[in-house]
Every structure is written in structure tokens, then in C-alpha cells.
Amino acid sequence: MRRFYSIKDLAVESGVSYHMVYYYIRKNLMREVGTIGEDQRVFDGSSLERLKKILALREEGKGISEIEKILAEEE
């Protein structure tokens, strides 16, 4: 069964703030897989894994533009 996450769920699961997750969304490092209603974004397990990857790259000291390149190469 496929699990879906809200922004808040992603924040809780990854141990960062809601605002941090939203920041990565605004920087186009993460994209929702759908929406509920008009404004509730929905994410899936691959979104959570992507967020964890972003956080690991940030821990390594990588900047946003460098993370964008790394993620683009992996796609």
C-alpha cells in the first residue's frame, strides 16, 4: 500500500521543520505528486527519500545549486 505525506508529515519523518521542507519545495528541489482539494500538497515515499538525500547533501556542505545539479544528474 502506497503511503502519502503532507509537508508536515515529511518534516516530522525527516526531523526538520515545516519551513525547511517548504523552502526546498520553493527552490524546486521537491515536487508534490498531487494535491487534495485546492491547496493541500501530497507527497509519497520517494519524496521522503529525496528529502533525506537533500538533507544529507546539505550536511556535507553542498549548496542549493550544487544539490540541484546532483539531483538532476540522478534523474
N, C-alpha and C positions, 0 to 999 in steps of 0.2 A: 504494500500500500504506500502510495506516494504521500509524503508529508509536505505541508505548506507552512510558510513562515511569514509573519508580519515583520516590519522593520524592528519593532520592539523585541520580537522573538529572536531575530538574528543578533541583536545586541546582547540579550541575555545568554544565548548559546555561545557567543564568542567572547564574552567578558568585557565588552566595550560599551560605551554609551550609545544611546539612540542617536545623538547628534553626530557621533563619529561615523556610524553606518550611513546616516543621511548625507554626510559630507562626501563619502565615497560614491554614493548614488549621484549626487550633483556633479561630481567630477567624471561621471560616465564610466567609472570602473566597475560598477554593478548595475544590472538592469533587472527589473521585475519580470516575472514570467506571465503575469496577468494582473488583473485588478478585480476587486469586489466592490460593487457599487461604482460610484463616480471617482472616489479618491483613495481607497484602501489598496495599496500595492501588495502583491503576493509574490513570495519568493519560494524556491524549492531547495532541496538538499545540495544541488550543485552551486546554488547561490551561497549557501553557508560555507561550502568548501572554498569557493572563490574568495570570500571574505577572509577566511583563515589564511589563505595564501597571501592576500594583500597585507594582512597584519604581520605575517612572518617576514615579508619583504621590507616592511617598514621597520621592523626590529633590526634587520640587517643594515638599516640606514639608507635604504633606497628612497629616492624622491618620487613624487607622483608621476612625472613624465617618464621616468625610468620604469616604473611599475606598469604604466600604460604600454610601453614597448614590450616588456616581458610577457604580459598577458596577451598582447596581440600576436606575438610570435607563437604562443602556445595554442592559439585557436586555429 
